Amino acid sequence: MMDELETTPVPDDEATAESPETTAAAARPSRQATTRYYPRKKVCAFCMDGIKKIDYKDFGRLRRYLSPQAKIEPRRSTGTCAKHQRQLARAIKRARHLALLPFVPER
């Protein structure tokens, strides 16, 4: 039965032709050649200014930590330390309750 199967010879030019995937991969630079971007570590602005307690009446400073949708920005985007992030959230909530800061985005 094996003798009955015919094998077709492959021409040399088809055997060595590269597939489109391998040519695209060869065109890209190697991973080691590209320089990596490391963002600078964010530092807590309250620690740098020496602020011990965050005041809810300082709504000008608190407004910087609100997104355009009036949400409190997370630590990873603002760079505040955990202690000051807790104080910041509490101060923003107090300022909202006293109508110094908006609950909803301004139009």
Secondary structure as UniProt FT lines:
FT   TURN            2..4
FT   HELIX           12..16
FT   HELIX           20..27
FT   TURN            31..33
FT   HELIX           45..49
FT   TURN            56..57
FT   HELIX           59..63
FT   TURN            64..65
FT   TURN            68..69
FT   HELIX           75..78
FT   HELIX           82..97
FT   TURN            98..99
//
